Amino acid sequence: MTHENIELRRQEIQSEFRTLHNFLDEEERAYLWRLQNEKEKLLERLQEGEASLGKQSFELECHTMKLEKMCQESVQNLLQGMKDTLKRHSDVELKVPEAVSLVPQTVCNVSELYCDVRKLIKRYQVSVTLDPDTAHCELILSADRRRVTRGSPQKKHFSIKRFRALPCVLGCEGFTSGRRYFEVDVGKGSGWALGVCLENVQRDRGMTPEPRSGIWAIRLCQNNGYMALTSPPTPLPLKERPLLVGVLLDYKTGLVSFYNMNTGSHIFTFPRASFSETLRPYFQVNHCSPLFLPSPLELL
């Protein structure tokens, strides 16, 4: 048992650092791209200024040659054309190119970025709303589709998308690429499950919520506390009770991670998977445990 516990902790540590490494690699590429883009724009402005000065230099040279040629003519011809000549040359105005700052504007505070996980993952935050066509008959959705509670069975229109065995509901949004992050206000409820699932997950009969069933979620229940719904479930001995849970999906690398956003601490990351289908936010709601999905704007 001790060996298994050590191995599990080793995997958790590796998974957490792998997630952080992935974030930092992505941020590094983003900042370097911004700096390169700034460099290209700066060079373009400098080249435009150089071209403008070159054009004006050429025009002045042409006028100078014309003046020299006229000076070689007779005094009478020179005086006759002097008025027009002076007017043409007085119209020549040297335009100085706009001053270009050579100080890079792209700034990255790596230490601040590294130390605040919350700032890091919020860059991938998306707005999530609940899909009424998938809601179990005992679930009640708010008008803005951001809050769900469980009560007595409701009369709902028929939908093949609706959960009929478990008190679940899905988010409207489907994820097929990149990184997606959303937050769930679980409050002080005593029973819930949340995460992501395959769009075609089983809904009309009981099944075990786990990756083999197409569900990557964590759960809170009165009897067993916090659990990651692996196979078998993994106990989560959390030091602090999360009131706001963050769910991060990295579709490309096949990772689903959970965070306590009150403290910015990591809760759990599922073993790497291989995603090829659409994933959607997944919620299971027990009595007296409403869930609320704050929009990104409400969190600013």
Secondary structure, DSSP 8 states (H G I E B T S, - for coil): -HHHHHHHHHHHHHHHHHHHHHHHHHHHHHHHHHHHHHHHHHHHHHHHHHHHHHHHHHHHHHHHHHHHHHHTS-HHHHHHHHHHHHHHHHT-----------S------HHHHHH-HHHHHHTTB----B-GGG--TTEEE-TTS-EEEE-S-------TTS-SSSSEEEBS--B-SSEEEEEEE-TT-S-EEEEEEETT---SS----SGGGTEEEEEEETTTEEEE-SSS-EE---SS--SEEEEEEETTTTEEEEEETTTTEEEEE-------S-EEEEEEE-TT--EE---GGGG-
